[in-house]
Amino acid sequence: MTDPACKACSGAWPRADHFVADLGLSKAYLHDDQFFPGWTVVIFQRHATELFHLAPTERFQLMEEVNHIAKILAEVFQAKKINYELLGNQLPHIHWHIIPRLANDPAPLEPVWRVQHEPMLRSGSDLQSAVQRLQQAIQNAC
């Protein structure tokens, strides 16, 4: 089931060129802003706004998919910590923000939402290189 008014369901967000992997119940994309390198979003493929809207088996599988991406990000970016965010206030569609926090993190004690910065947008070959790096790591993990 989809909601045509939902940006995630309609394909308006995230951008298709940021696609990393189809995980089963969800898809992974690099977040537009790469100020925190490796920031990835995992989007549930059907429209749902709350975890309790999912069947228990879906919740379990979704968490396994989030965990899989987190592990890949930790390895690829040599993260000191991974942050997980499931909010939905601005986009009421289940999606996780998976954010590697690195040794050179500019604000290691702050949530990413509170760190003032200019968004770091990737495009062209730089974006494709980052996407391919994650895709290769996912393929090697299987």
N, C-alpha and C positions, 0 to 999 in steps of 0.2 A: 504494500500500500504506500502511496506517495501523497504528498500534499503539494499541489501546484504553487501555492503561495510561499512554500519553504525554499530558501536559497539552496540548501543542500539537495533537496529532492529535484529541483528544477535544473540543477547543473550549473547554477550561477556561481556557486562557491563549493569547494575550492576550485582553483583554475585547473583545467585539464592538463596543461603542460607541467604541473607540479605532481602529477600522479606517480606514485612509487610502486604500489602493489595492491592486488586484490587478495584479501586475506580470508575470504569466505563470507562471513556476515558483514564485514566492513572492508573499507578501502583506506589505504594510507597515502597521504600527500605531504610534501614539504609545505610548511606554512609560508605565506607570502613574505613575512618578516624573518630574516635569518640573522638578526642582530645576535640572537642566541643560536649559534650554529647547530643545525640538526633539528631544530624545532619542527615537529611533525604533528599532523592531525590525523586521527583515525576516525572515520565517519561511518556510522552504522548505515547499511545500505537501504533499509526501509525506514519509513517515517515512524519515529517514536520519540517521545520527549522525556520519558522517565525510565530508569532502570526497572522499576516495578511493572512497567508495561510489557516487559519481555518475559518470555517463558523461562523457567529456570535453566533449561539447556542453552538457550540463547545467551543469557547472562554469563554462564560459565564459558561458553565459546568466545564471546566478546572479550571477556577478561583474558583469556588465553591469547587472543589476537593482539590485544594491547600489550600484554607481557612480552610477546614475541618481538614486536617492534621496539619496545623499550630495551630489550636485551641487545638487539642489533644496534640501536643507537648508542648504547653504552660502550659496545665494542668498537664501533666505527669511530666515534668521537672521543674515546677514552674518558668518558664522563666520570666525575667524582660522585655525582648524584643524578638521579632522574627525577624530575617533577612531573606529576600527573594532575591534570585539571579536567574536571567534567562540570561545567557550569550551566550553560544553556540559556542564560538570561537574554543575551543579544540574539542568539540563534537557537530557538527551541527545537532542536533536533539532536539526538544523542551523538556527541562527538567528543573525543578525548584529545587534549593537547598533551603531547609527550615531549618534554623539554630537557635535553641533556644540559647539565650544569658542569662547566669545565673548570680546570685548574685556574685559568685566567679570567674567570667570571668577574664582570665589573661590579656586581652587587650580590655576592654569594648568600647573604642572609635575607634577601628581599624576594618576594614573588615577582615574576617577570612583568606582571601588570603594573607594578609600581616603579619600575626602572625607567626613568626618562631617557629617551634616545630617539634618534632619527631612524625610521625603519630601514633595514638593509634588504633591498629587493634584489633578487638574482634574476637574470634573464639570459637568453641565448645559450651559448655554449657553457657559460658558467653554471646556469641552472641545470642544463642537461647533464653536465659532469657530476653535479651533486646528486641528482636523481639516479644516475647510473651507478654511482658508488654505493648507494643504499640498495639498489636492485641486485647488484652483484653480491653484496653481503647477505642478502636474503636468500639468494639462490645457493650460495655456499653453505648456508646454515641448514638447508633441507637435505 
